[in-house]
Amino acid sequence: MSFNRSLTIVVLSCTLLALLGCQQDSTVKIQQDKTHLKTTATDLLPYQTRPIEDEVFYFVLPDRFSNGDTSNDNGAKDLPISFGGYDPSNEMAFHGGDLAGLTNKLPYLEQLGITSIWLTPILRNQAVQGDISGYHGYWVLDFTEIDPHLGSNDALKTLIDEAHKRNIKIFFDIITNHTADVIKYKECHGEDGAGWSESGEACPYISLAELEQGKSYQTVIQKGNEHLKTPAWLNNPKHYHNQGDSTFTGENSLNGDFFGLDDLNTESPAVVGGMIDIYKNIITTFKPDGFRIDTVKHVNIEFWQQFIPTLEQHAKAQGIENFFMFGEVYSGDPVELSKFTTEGTLPSVLDFGLQSVLYQTLVENKPTALFNELFAQDRLYKDANQLLNFTGNHDMGRFAYLLSKQNKYTQQEITQRLKLATAITYFVRGIPVIYYGDEQGFIGTGDNHNARQDMMPSEVAHHNKQKLLASTASTAQNNFDINHPLYQFFSTLSSIYHQHAALRKAKQTVLFTSDETGILALRKQDNTNDYVIVFNTATQEKTVPLPLTGTYQVVFKSAQQSIRAEGEKLHVSLPGLSFAIYHAKK
C-alpha cells in the first residue's frame, strides 16, 4: 500500500455538509456539484490547431460499421484480385460496411464526444486469401487507392471533408511491415504457389545463421500474379525477407512472414525510400490528420528513425501542422513500449501496459498497486500524456469479452467493470480510445474475427445469439442507439474530459494504491487547478483517508458516496466499482 501524505484530496456536495457534521473551521471546504452540459468536437479548438491530448478516439473497422453503398459490397469486377469475399453471414468475410456508411454516421459519433476517428487500413487489399477475406484491410496490394469494397478515393475525401466540417480528425491505419501474401515458397506452397500459410501450410522459419549456411526457400508467384502490387517495385521478391513464417519471437519477429504475409526487408535503403514515398503520397493526396502504425516492433528500429521525421516534415510542408503518429507495439512492458518513442522516434504508442493492468485489476482482481508500478515507468516515454489508452481491441477481443470468458461475472457486473475500465482510460494520463461497439454493449464471442461484430444488422448467427450489455438488443439489430446507457455514459465521460483541460494535460501523481483490490487515487495539478480522481476496483465499499487543504467541488460521481471530514483529512468512501472526480482551484 502506498500513500503520499504531502498531497491533498477532494470533496463531496455541500448538501451533505450538515448531515456529515463537518466543522466550519476545517481546512476542507465543500461546494455543490457542477452540472456538465454535453460537449462535442464543435465546441473545441479547430482540428488544425488542436493538440493530440485533446482527442477522444474512436477505433472502427469500416466494413463492420454501416453500409452506405450496397453497389460496392463485392468490390471491383474489373479487378478480380480485389473482387468477392462478400458473405455477411461469415465472420471472416466482407460484410458491406463502407466509407459512405461511416460518413452517414458522423452525427452519431459527434454526439458520443468523438474528436478523432481511427480507421483500420483502407487501401486496396487482396480480397481473399485461402478461406478468409481481407475485410480488415491488413492485406494491402495497392498503396495508391482505396479498397473498392469500401468505396473510392473520392469517397475517402468526402469522409475527411465532412468530418473536418464537424471538427473531427481522421487517422489512417498504415502498414510498413508487410504486404498481401503473393510471394510463396515452393517447399511449402507447391510448385505453382497455390497454397496458403494461413490455411495450414506454414513454412518453418529459416534463421539468419541458416541463411549464411546456404539454406533458403525458392520463391514462386502464381502465374498471372506477377504484377499485382502497386507501386511496381513491391512485386520484386528481392525486397522481402523470404525466410518463412514468424513465430513472433526472437529474430523471426522481425524477419518472418505474418501467417504468410510478405515481410518487407525494411533494412534495405530501397525499401525505406519506397515506403517513405508511398506514405508521403498518401499524405499529399488525402491529407489525413495522422497515422496509427501497425506492427511497429516487427520492423527494425532504424527504419523508424528515418521514416517518422521524414513524414512529419512532409506533413508540415503540406500544411498539416499537428500531424500525429502513434504505433502498435504489442507488448505490456513499458521498457519495450517506450523505446519506440525515444530511440525509435515515434511520437507515441498504444499503451498495452495500461491495458494489461486494467485486465489484471478488473478481470483478475489483482491489487491496485499495479497502477503505481506502471505509472512509475512513465518517465521512460517521450511524453506519457500522449499515450493512447484502451480497454480491448480487434485482436485481443473486447474488454467485455475478456470479462465474460471468466464465467464468474453477471452481465450487470461486466457492465460495471467495463464502465470503470473505460473511465480509467479517460482520466489517467493519456488519450482515450473507444473500440467501436463498446458503447452499444457489444461483448463478442472471442478475439480476432469474433471481436469484430457489425453495428449494422448482422447476419452472423452465433454473434446474434448473444445479448448485448445493458440492453435487450442483439447484433441482429441496427445498433446506433444514442439512448443506450453505455453510449450515454461514454458521452458524459467525453464531455467531462473536454471541459477540464488539466484532466487531459496536467502532471499526474499517484496518491494512493492498495496491496489488494480497492482504491486508486490520483492527483492532477497545473498552475491553477488541482484535481483528484478516486477509483474503487473492489466490489465492496472502500474508504480512503486523504489530507486536504482548500475548497473542493465534485466534478463527477458514478455512484452515491459518503464523506467524513476530520480536521485536515477527508475520509472518502466509494461504493464498489465506482469512481469520483474532485476539483479545487488554487
Salt bridges, closest charged atoms under 4 A:
ASP33 OD2 - LYS557 NZ 3.17
ASP54 OD1 - ARG504 NE 2.82
ASP54 OD1 - LYS505 NZ 3.18
GLU55 OE2 - ARG50 NE 2.86
GLU55 OE2 - LYS169 NZ 2.85
ASP63 OD2 - ARG64 NE 2.91
GLU110 OE1 - ARG166 NH1 2.55
ASP142 OD2 - ARG124 NH2 3.24
GLU145 OE2 - ARG124 NE 2.59
ASP147 OD1 - HIS149 ND1 2.77
GLU162 OE2 - LYS165 NZ 2.97
ASP173 OD1 - ARG292 NH1 2.90
GLU191 OE1 - LYS186 NZ 3.74
GLU210 OE2 - LYS215 NZ 3.96
ASP262 OD2 - LYS229 NZ 2.73
ASP263 OD2 - HIS241 ND1 2.53
GLU267 OE1 - HIS241 NE2 2.86
ASP289 OD2 - HIS164 NE2 2.79
ASP294 OD1 - ARG292 NH1 3.08
GLU328 OE2 - ARG292 NH2 3.53
ASP351 OD2 - ARG429 NH2 2.77
GLU364 OE1 - LYS366 NZ 3.43
ASP378 OD2 - ARG429 NE 2.81
ASP395 OD2 - HIS394 NE2 3.77
ASP395 OD1 - ARG452 NH2 3.26
GLU413 OE2 - ARG417 NH2 2.80
ASP438 OD1 - ARG398 NH1 2.78
ASP454 OD1 - ARG64 NE 3.95
ASP454 OD1 - HIS95 ND1 2.83
GLU516 OE2 - LYS542 NZ 3.16
ASP530 OD2 - ARG523 NH2 2.64
GLU566 OE2 - ARG564 NH1 1.95
GLU566 OE1 - HIS571 NE2 3.51
